[in-house]
Amino acid sequence: MGEQIRRVREAHNMTQPDVCGRAGIDVATYSRIEGGHASPLLDTLIRIADAMGVPLTELVK
């Protein structure tokens, strides 16, 4: 899942700090999610999707 989140972020020309600032998530936590070292809660996934301006389903393909 982390790899897909990274692909979507990069496709939208966003940096990790961009997403984190909009989603209210700590950069270290977000980095662990993208790296596959942490599994995000549904609420966190929704906040990430909203921050990127994509539907949640785009992150969990």
N, C-alpha and C positions, 0 to 999 in steps of 0.2 A: 504494500500500500504506500509506503514512504516514497518509493521510486515514482509511482504514478503522481503523487502530490508534487514532487519535484518537477516532473515533466510539465504538469499543468502550470505551475508557478513560472517556469522558464518560458513556456509558450506565451504567457501574458507579460513577459519582460519585467517580472517583479523580482526583487531580492528577498532574501529571508527577512531582513529587518522591515521591508515594506509590508509583507504579510503580517508579521508579528505586531507591528504598530497598529494596523487596521483591525486585527483580530484580538488584540489585548493578550497576547501570549508571549511568554518569555522566549527569547531567541534560542537559548540553550535547550529548552524543552522542544521547540519546533525543530531544531537541528537533529535531536534524537529521534523524532518522529520520521523525518525525511530519511535519516540514516538507517531506519529499521530497528532501532534500539529501544523504542517505546511505542506502545499502542495507544492511540488517542481515544479518549472518550467520545461518544457521539456528539455531545455538546461542543467539544473542541473541533471536531470535524466540520460541524455546521458553521462555526465561527471562521474557520479557515476558508471554507467554500464562499461564505459571504464576503470575506476580505478580498478574495480573488475575483468575485463577481461571477461565479459559476455555480451551477446546480450541484448539490451534494453527490449526485450520481457520477459526475465527471471525476471526482476524486477516488471513487471506489470501483472503477472499471476493472 
